[in-house]
């Protein structure tokens, strides 16, 4: 199940690349713990109040809780 979840997480991230790139940002998977997905975010999107990353995951994987870790740039 974790492999399937990881594949789905990576698919969501791949679909977000255009948005993240446009804002000089990136997000990478750190780890999956149960229903929690830990992402490392760089750039403006890491601290944006719009929460596009979280919304994208909620729409595609509603049972997943996204935890954003902000990279020290």
C-alpha positions as CSV (number, residue, x, y, z in Angstrom):
1,X,0.0,0.0,0.0
2,X,2.8,2.4,0.8
3,X,4.2,2.0,-2.7
4,X,0.8,2.8,-4.2
5,X,0.5,5.8,-2.0
6,X,4.0,7.0,-2.9
7,X,3.2,6.6,-6.6
8,X,0.1,8.7,-6.2
9,X,1.9,11.3,-4.1
10,X,4.6,11.6,-6.8
11,X,1.9,12.0,-9.4
12,X,0.3,14.9,-7.6
13,X,3.7,16.5,-7.2
14,X,4.4,16.1,-10.9
15,X,1.1,17.7,-11.7
16,X,2.0,20.7,-9.5
17,X,5.4,21.3,-11.1
18,X,4.1,24.0,-13.5
19,X,2.6,26.0,-10.6
20,X,5.7,25.6,-8.4
21,X,8.1,26.4,-11.2
22,X,6.2,29.5,-12.0
23,X,6.7,30.7,-8.4
24,X,10.4,29.7,-8.2
25,X,9.4,26.9,-5.8
26,X,9.7,23.1,-5.5
27,X,8.3,20.4,-3.3
28,X,9.9,17.0,-2.7
29,X,8.7,13.9,-0.8
30,X,10.5,13.3,2.4
31,X,8.5,10.4,3.8
32,X,5.1,8.8,4.2
33,X,3.9,7.8,7.7
34,X,0.5,6.2,7.6
35,X,-1.8,8.9,6.1
36,X,0.7,11.7,6.7
37,X,2.8,12.9,3.7
38,X,5.9,15.0,4.6
39,X,7.1,17.3,1.9
40,X,10.1,19.6,1.8
41,X,9.3,22.9,0.1
42,X,11.6,25.5,-1.2
43,X,10.8,29.0,-2.4
44,X,7.8,31.2,-2.1
45,X,5.2,28.3,-2.1
46,X,6.7,27.0,1.2
47,X,5.2,29.8,3.2
48,X,2.3,30.9,1.0
49,X,-1.1,31.3,2.6
50,X,-2.9,30.0,-0.5
51,X,-1.9,26.4,0.4
52,X,-2.1,25.2,-3.2
53,X,-0.1,22.1,-2.4
54,X,-2.4,21.1,0.4
55,X,-5.5,21.8,-1.7
56,X,-4.2,19.7,-4.6
57,X,-3.6,16.8,-2.3
58,X,-7.0,17.2,-0.6
59,X,-8.7,17.1,-4.0
60,X,-6.9,14.0,-5.2
61,X,-6.1,12.2,-2.0
62,X,-8.6,13.3,0.6
63,X,-7.4,10.8,3.3
64,X,-3.9,12.2,3.2
65,X,-2.6,14.9,5.6
66,X,0.1,17.0,4.1
67,X,2.8,18.2,6.4
68,X,5.0,21.0,4.9
69,X,8.6,21.3,6.0
70,X,10.1,24.6,4.9
71,X,13.7,24.4,3.6
72,X,16.2,26.8,4.9
73,X,17.3,28.6,1.7
